[in-house]
Amino acid sequence: MITGGGSGIGQAMAETFAEMGATVGILDRNESAGQTTARGINDRGGAAHFYRCDITNYAEVAASVKAMHTISSGIDVLINNAGIGFVGNVEQTSEADLDRLYNVNVKGTFNCIKAVIPFFKEQSSGVIINMASIACSVGLADRFAYSMTKGAVLTMTYSVAKDYLNYNIRCNCISPARIHTSFVDNFIAKNYPGREEEMFNTLSKSQPIGRMGKPQEVADLALYLCSDEASFLTGTNFPIDGGFVTINN
Ligand SMILES: NC(=O)c1ccc[n+]([C@@H]2O[C@H](COP(=O)([O-])OP(=O)(O)OC[C@H]3O[C@@H](n4cnc5c(N)ncnc54)[C@H](O)[C@@H]3O)[C@@H](O)[C@H]2O)c1
């Protein structure tokens, strides 16, 4: 089960897990995007189900999780990928901005974990991956609300990993630096019209390795973390950042 599977990193994860034989449940509030990802997987012979769902609404999340559990007789993996961004320091952030970011990135992640945990407990197994960000480890300019929410995603990861260790439920998070998705393209188009190429190059160089990451690279890390080969890993944050956190200067 992957939230935000209609676009970017979530879409790459849905396609990658389906290629490995998983039945994939895609939860997204964007119906046409989510349907397109699911149709593409099914057209290639995979198995995907789309659930139109706003993760900020617990009733919608619970109904989607229940439907997926029934259709696939179990859920092995939850990937809390859906998230939204906001550019601004504390003065430029309104109460409404803060609430919006909190609702999707924090409460949405909470809603999905809460809905899935009873099923994981019942089957005594399960893997949860949360999408955090490098913003949960370092101070980024003008990302006040976003960083606050991703810090909460990191600490939710530690808490869930600890509380459900004895139920054979693993919980880890992934912290990407800039990954080239529509998230980035929309940000550049909105904030730097006419300077798209220059800004793309500047943003690429903010990773010491000199480029942005690819959605597929994040999907491959998620696939490993959900596999049995990663059965010794829980309660850990995995940066995938071209060296941003540890060798930036
Ligand atoms: N792209 C990056 O550079 C980057 C870097 C670090 C972390 N991340 C994180 O990775 C995740 C995915 O990012 P992306 O770049 O692929 O984003 P994206 O904007 O391309 O895709 C996000 C998807 O989530 C869905 N979504 C948003 N709010 C939702 C809601 N309330 N309910 C259900 N679905 C909702 C959107 O419809 C969309 O399909 C996010 O959590 C983001 O914060 C991204």
The ligand as an SDF file (V2000), in Angstrom:
LIG
                    3D

 44 48  0  0  0  0  0  0  0  0999 V2000
   11.0310   15.3120   -4.6490 N   0  0  0  0  0  0  0  0  0  0  0  0
   11.8980   15.6470   -3.7250 C   0  0  0  0  0  0  0  0  0  0  0  0
   12.8950   16.3410   -3.9890 O   0  0  0  0  0  0  0  0  0  0  0  0
   11.7190   15.1570   -2.3030 C   0  0  0  0  0  0  0  0  0  0  0  0
   12.7850   15.3220   -1.3960 C   0  0  0  0  0  0  0  0  0  0  0  0
   12.6380   14.8750   -0.0840 C   0  0  0  0  0  0  0  0  0  0  0  0
   11.4580   14.2960    0.3320 C   0  0  0  0  0  0  0  0  0  0  0  0
   10.4300   14.1680   -0.5710 N   0  0  0  0  0  0  0  0  0  0  0  0
    9.1840   13.5720   -0.0690 C   0  0  0  0  0  0  0  0  0  0  0  0
    8.8540   12.4510   -0.8740 O   0  0  0  0  0  0  0  0  0  0  0  0
    7.4420   12.3390   -0.9700 C   0  0  0  0  0  0  0  0  0  0  0  0
    7.0160   12.2810   -2.4250 C   0  0  0  0  0  0  0  0  0  0  0  0
    7.4950   13.4310   -3.0950 O   0  0  0  0  0  0  0  0  0  0  0  0
    7.3070   13.6300   -4.6880 P   0  0  0  0  0  0  0  0  0  0  0  0
    8.3660   14.5740   -5.1030 O   0  0  0  0  0  0  0  0  0  0  0  0
    7.1990   12.3330   -5.3600 O   0  0  0  0  0  0  0  0  0  0  0  0
    5.8970   14.4140   -4.6860 O   0  0  0  0  0  0  0  0  0  0  0  0
    4.7950   14.5910   -5.8470 P   0  0  0  0  0  0  0  0  0  0  0  0
    4.1890   15.9440   -5.6040 O   0  0  0  0  0  0  0  0  0  0  0  0
    5.3670   14.2880   -7.1910 O   0  0  0  0  0  0  0  0  0  0  0  0
    3.7240   13.4650   -5.4670 O   0  0  0  0  0  0  0  0  0  0  0  0
    2.9950   13.4980   -4.2680 C   0  0  0  0  0  0  0  0  0  0  0  0
    1.7230   12.6940   -4.4400 C   0  0  0  0  0  0  0  0  0  0  0  0
    1.0300   12.7180   -3.1850 O   0  0  0  0  0  0  0  0  0  0  0  0
   -0.3400   12.9760   -3.4290 C   0  0  0  0  0  0  0  0  0  0  0  0
   -0.9300   13.6390   -2.2600 N   0  0  0  0  0  0  0  0  0  0  0  0
   -0.6440   14.8620   -1.7640 C   0  0  0  0  0  0  0  0  0  0  0  0
   -1.4360   15.1320   -0.7170 N   0  0  0  0  0  0  0  0  0  0  0  0
   -2.2380   14.0540   -0.5410 C   0  0  0  0  0  0  0  0  0  0  0  0
   -3.2900   13.7460    0.3690 C   0  0  0  0  0  0  0  0  0  0  0  0
   -3.6870   14.6230    1.3090 N   0  0  0  0  0  0  0  0  0  0  0  0
   -3.9040   12.5390    0.2820 N   0  0  0  0  0  0  0  0  0  0  0  0
   -3.5360   11.6520   -0.6790 C   0  0  0  0  0  0  0  0  0  0  0  0
   -2.5650   11.9040   -1.5990 N   0  0  0  0  0  0  0  0  0  0  0  0
   -1.9290   13.1010   -1.5230 C   0  0  0  0  0  0  0  0  0  0  0  0
   -0.3540   13.8850   -4.6550 C   0  0  0  0  0  0  0  0  0  0  0  0
   -1.6300   13.8810   -5.3130 O   0  0  0  0  0  0  0  0  0  0  0  0
    0.7660   13.2720   -5.4950 C   0  0  0  0  0  0  0  0  0  0  0  0
    0.2710   12.2510   -6.3470 O   0  0  0  0  0  0  0  0  0  0  0  0
    6.8610   13.5240   -0.1790 C   0  0  0  0  0  0  0  0  0  0  0  0
    6.5400   13.1100    1.1340 O   0  0  0  0  0  0  0  0  0  0  0  0
    8.0080   14.5140   -0.1500 C   0  0  0  0  0  0  0  0  0  0  0  0
    7.9500   15.3870    0.9660 O   0  0  0  0  0  0  0  0  0  0  0  0
   10.5280   14.5830   -1.8660 C   0  0  0  0  0  0  0  0  0  0  0  0
  1  2  1  0
  2  3  2  0
  2  4  1  0
  4  5  1  0
  4 44  2  0
  5  6  2  0
  6  7  1  0
  7  8  2  0
  8  9  1  0
  8 44  1  0
  9 10  1  0
  9 42  1  0
 10 11  1  0
 11 12  1  0
 11 40  1  0
 12 13  1  0
 13 14  1  0
 14 15  2  0
 14 16  1  0
 14 17  1  0
 17 18  1  0
 18 19  2  0
 18 20  1  0
 18 21  1  0
 21 22  1  0
 22 23  1  0
 23 24  1  0
 23 38  1  0
 24 25  1  0
 25 26  1  0
 25 36  1  0
 26 27  1  0
 26 35  1  0
 27 28  2  0
 28 29  1  0
 29 30  1  0
 29 35  2  0
 30 31  1  0
 30 32  2  0
 32 33  1  0
 33 34  2  0
 34 35  1  0
 36 37  1  0
 36 38  1  0
 38 39  1  0
 40 41  1  0
 40 42  1  0
 42 43  1  0
M  CHG  2   8   1  16  -1
M  END
$$$$
